[in-house]
């Protein structure tokens, strides 16, 4: 499923990115949060994370992207990094 590939891309990017997110951009918010949780790969910026995830989301249908964004917003509601990362990991995206 496309979600699995995107989740893998998000975690790879998360290990290396830093974003300035907004309430209207779950990709930027997720990348920023990954950076805050020290879960981005070394050498990857938040902006690169956003670019990578946006590129991968381009393979999704509009409905799949909407579903992914909703799930990511749910994960972003967790205040602790452990819960956020666990949510992203177990979301099945």
N, C-alpha and C positions, 0 to 999 in steps of 0.2 A: 504494500500500500504506500502511496505517496507520503503519507504522514510519517512513516518510519524513516524515510530518507530525509525529510525535512527536520525531524527531531535530531537525527544524527548531524545534519548540517548545523543546526542551532547549537548543539553542544560543542561541536568542533569550533564554531565561530565564537561561542560564548567563552571558550577557554582562551580567547585572544582578542576580545573587542571591548570598546567603550563608547556608549551613545548618549545623546541628550534626548531623552524620550519625552513624549507628550501623551496626554490622555487619548488622543486620537490616533496614535501610532503604536500598536502593540508590539510591532517588530522592534522599534527603537527602544520602547520601554523594557522589553525582554532583554535586549542586548545590554542596555544600561544596567539592569538588575544583575545580569550575569557578571558584569564587570565589578559591580559593588560587592558581589558574593565571591569575588576572586575565582570565578569559574570559566573565564575566557582563557584561551591558549596564549602562551607568551608570544608577544610580537604582533598580535592582532588587535586592531583598534575597534572601538565601538562602531565607528563608521564603516569599517570593513565588515563587521558582523552584520550590520544592517544591509549592506550591499549584497552579501552572500545569501542571507535569508530572503531578501526581496527577490533575488535572482531565482532561488529555488521555489519560492511561492509563485513565481511566474508560470510554473509548470502545472499549477493547480487550476481547477475550474473555479469560477466565482464562488460557488457554494462551498467547495472544499476550503477555500481561503477564509471565507466567513466562519466556517466551523473551527478552523485552526486559530483564528484570531479570538474567537469566543473562549476556547480552551486556554489560550495563553493569558487572556485577561483574568480568567479564574485563578490561574496559578499566581499571577501578579498580586492577587489579593492577600496572599500569605505574607505576613510581616517578617518572618525569619527566613534567612537564606536556606536553612536546612529544609524547611517545609516547601519553599518555592522550588528548590532544585529537585526535591522528591516528587513534587507535583508534575514538573516538566518531564522528569524521567519516567514516571508511571502513567502519564496521560495517554500513551499509545499513539502520540502524534507521529 
